[in-house]
Amino acid sequence: MKYKKALITATSIIVLISTIAVIITSLSHSGKRSSHCSSGGCFGCTGCSGNAISKTSVNSSYYIGRKDQLLKTLSEKEKMFRSVLSATASKSTIDQIVNETTSEFVKLVPQIPYIGGDKNPMTEDIEQAAMVLAFYKVESRYGKSVDDVGTTVVTAISQELLKYPKWVMRLNSAKYFTNSYIQEIRDQAAQSQKKSYSGNWISTYTQGNGKDFDYGYNYQQCAILCYYKEQGVPELTPYLCKLDFLYSDSMDEGLHRTTTLAQGGQYCDFKYKRVQNSVMDIITGLIISLSAITIIFLIVILIRFIYSKCKLKIFNK
């Protein structure tokens, strides 16, 4: 009986720890973002600059091959928008909007700009930009303006971020201030200057001084804006610019930005300075320590339980 109760308790704790792990993992792969975007990658400009070709590259076979996965991601995003839409639309109308958005996105899949596929960590961003575009195309047929759609997107993301504990968000974002990640940003900026794919992001790395900011980068060209310009909706991008600050605030990334191409600037500048939060760091450390102790305790309990069962069988023989 003693071991039975211990086993039940141990199982409950394992479920709790697993839930926390799933939350952290989902944040690492959530719709914020791929590599650049997770540190607030630019979503706003007014055009394609530099020496890049005006038309973006297309590789329909790549995205067609990923259609099932993309539709699964779209379905998850649509769930986020439902709660926002429910304030002004009936369930039947929302269902219709969701169905039409899915159909619209299927049409867009072969036309999504190709910027390197799996080799480019920003591919996820352009895919999700296509999802927003599909949603806009449908909502516009229901009389909604760009402002209506942009506000819905921003509100939905904001509500989604509030579902996660602050310490989880801060813990997840710590990796964006590691030397390895900053080196990745530097390498990606250098690679972008080769302009291997027309309509891709083009950036330059900005060395941080450790005092005013830790690191930064400037975008001279934004793939999403190039794409949206071709689709005739460049005015949709400034709303996506707001997402950068939503993520930064929730993850203590300390984003400072003075201008974007969407505002008529020559580039989108990003500078990051990790927000100091000693209390939150202590709480996070305690949670991690308690989790580690709990795991060790569970292992000991399970070993003792297994040992007692084996010993009992031997004795009965």
N, C-alpha and C positions, 0 to 999 in steps of 0.2 A: 504493500500500500504506500509505503514511504517513497519508493522509487517511482510508483505510478504517478503520484502527485508531482514529484520533481520533474518527471518526463513531460507532463502536461504544461507545467510552468515553463520548462525549457522550450517546448514547441511554440508557446505563445510569444516568448521573447524572440525566437528565431523569425517568426512571422513579422514582428515589429521591425527588427533589424533589416529584414529583406525588403520591407515596404520603404524604409528610408533609403536603402540602396537603389531601389527602382526609381525613386523620386530624383535622386542625384544623377542617375544614369540618363533618365529622360530629359533632365535639364541640359546635360551635356550634348544631347542630340536633338534638342527641341527646335521648334520653328524659328527661334530667333535667328538661328544663324549657323553658318558654316564658319570657317576660320576667321576671315576678316570681319564678317558681320558680327561674330560673337564679341568683338571688341568695338562694335559700333560702326561697322562698315557703312559707307555712304549709300544712301538711297535717293539722293537728290541732285540733279543737275539739269541744265536746260539744253544740252546738246552734246554731240560727240566732237571732241577736239583733237588736237595733235595731227599726226599724219595718218591716222587710221582711216580705212575705207569707210564710206558713209553707211553702207549696208552691212548688216551683221551676217556672220556666217551661219549656215543652216546645215545640220546633220540630222535629218529626220529619223534615221534608223536608230540612233542612240536613244532618243527620247521615246520612240515607239517601243523599243525593247524594255524601257522602264515604265511603261504606261500603267501596269497594275500597281506597282509600288507608288507611283505618283498619285493615282486615284485613291489609294489608301491614305496617303498623307492629306490629300484634299478633303477627304471625309472627316479627318480629325480636325482640320481647320474649320470646316463648316459647323461642327459642333460648337466651336467657340463663338461663332457669329450668331447662333440661334438665340442665345439669351439676350443679346443686344437687339436683335430684330423683333423679339417677342414684345418689346415695349410699344411698337407701332404697327405690328402686323399679326394676323391670326396664324394659328398653327398650319392651317391648310395652305395659306399664302406662303409661309416660310418653307413648307415642304416643296411647293412648286418652285420657289426661288432656288432651293438647294438642288433639285433635280435639273433645272435649267442650267445652273452653274456647272454641274458635272458634265452635262452635254456640251456646253460651250468650251469647257476646258479640254475635252477630248478633241475638239476641232483645233485647238491651239497647240496641242502637244507636238505635232510634226513641225510646227513653225517656231518653236522656242529656239532662240539663238544658241548656237553651239560655241562654247568658249573653252573647250578642252575636255569636257566630260569628267570622268572620274579623276583625272589628273589635276583638275582645277577645283580647289575647295570652295570656290564661289559659285559653282554650278548649282548648288542647292538654292542659292539666293535668286538666281534667274528663274528657276523652276517655280518658286513660290511667288515671284512677281507675276508670272503667268497665271497663277491661281487667283491673285487679286484682280488681275485684268479680266478674267472670266467672270468674276463676281460683279465687277463694274459694268461689264457689257449687259449682264442680266438686269441688274438694278436700274440701269438707265432706261430699260424698256418699261420699268414700273414707275417711271417719272422721277427717279432719284438723281440728284446732282452729284458732281464730283465731291463736293463737300460732305454730302450725306454718306457716300461710300467711304471716303477717307476717315470720317469721324467714326463710322462703324468699325473699321479696321483697328484704329487706334484704341477705341474703347474696349474692344474684344481682347486685344493683347494686354491692355492694362489690367483687366479683370483676371486674365489668366495668370499673370505674374503674381497677383495678390494671393493666389492659392498656395504658393510655396513659402515656407518659413524663411525669414530673413537670413538666418544662419546657414541654411542650405544654399541659398543664392550666393552668399558671400564665399562660402567654401568652394562652390563650383567655379566661381570667377577667379579664384586665386591662381589658377593655371595660366591665365592671360597676362600674368606679370612675371612669369618665369623667364629665365634667359633663353631657354629652348623655344618658347613661343615667340619672343621678341625677335629671335634670329629667323624664325619662320616668316614673320611679317617682313623682315628685311629682304629675305630671299624672294618672296612673292613679289615685292615691289620691283626688284631687279628683273625678275622674269617678265613682269608685265611690260617693261620697257621694250621688249623684243617685238611686241605687237604681233604675236603669232596668230591671233584670231581677231578679226575686225569686230568692233563693237564690244570688246572685252573691257574690264576695268584696267585703268592705267594709273599707277601710283608711284610716289616717291616716299622713301622712308625718312623720318625725322628723328635724329638722335636726341634722347632725353638727357637732361642734366641732373636728374635725381632730386632736384629741389622743386622746380616749377612743374615739371612733368616727367614721367618715367619713360615714355616713348610716344611717338606719333607718326602720322603719315598723311599725305595729301593726295587726293584723287583729282587728276586732271581730266579723267573720263570715267563715266559710270555706265556699265553695261545695261542696267535697268532703264536708265534714261534713253539710251540709244534705242532700246527695244520699244519703250513707250512712245518715243517720237515717231517711230515707224508705224505704230499702231494708232497714232493720232491723239494720244492722251497724255502728253508730258505734264499736264497740270495735276495729274494724280500723284506724282512723285513727292512733292513737298510734305504730304501727309505721312508718307513712309519715312521721311527724314525724322519725324518726331519719335519714331520707335527707338532711334539711337539713344535718346535721353531716357526713355522709359527703362530700357535695359540697363543703362549705366547707373541710374539711380537705384534700381532694385538690387544690383549686384555690386554696388560700391566701387565702380570703375573710375569715377571722377572724370567723366568726359568734359572737355572744354572745347568748344567749336565757335569760331567767329563768323564763318561764312560758308555758303554752299553754292554750287553752280546753279542750283534752283533759285537762289536769291540774286542771281546775276553776278556772283563772284567768279574769279578765275579758277577756283578749285574748291574742293570740300576739305577743310582742314580738321584734323582730329588730334587731340593731345590728351593723354591719359595719365592721371595721377591717382594711385591707389588711395582710397579714403581710409584714414586712420580710424579704427574702431576697436580699441583695446578690450572693452567689455564684451563685444560680440566675439572677438577672437578667443577670449577666455572661456566663454560659454561653448563655443565650437570645440575647443580643446578638451573641455570636460566631457562633452557628448562623445567625442571620438574615443577618449580614454575609457569611459564607462562602457562603450560598445565593445572595445577590445577586451576589457575585463569580463564582460558578460559572455563573450564568445569563448574565452578560456574556461569560464565556469561551466558553460554548456558542454564543452568537450569533456571536461572532467566528469560531469554527471552522466553523460552518455557512455563513457568508458566504464564507469562503475556499474551502470545498469547492464551493459553487455557482459561484463565480467561476472556479475551476480547470476545472470541467466545461464551462462556457460558452466559456472560452478555448480548450480542447482541441478543441471542435466547430468553432470558427471556424478554427483552425489546420488541421484536417483538410480543411476545404472548400478 
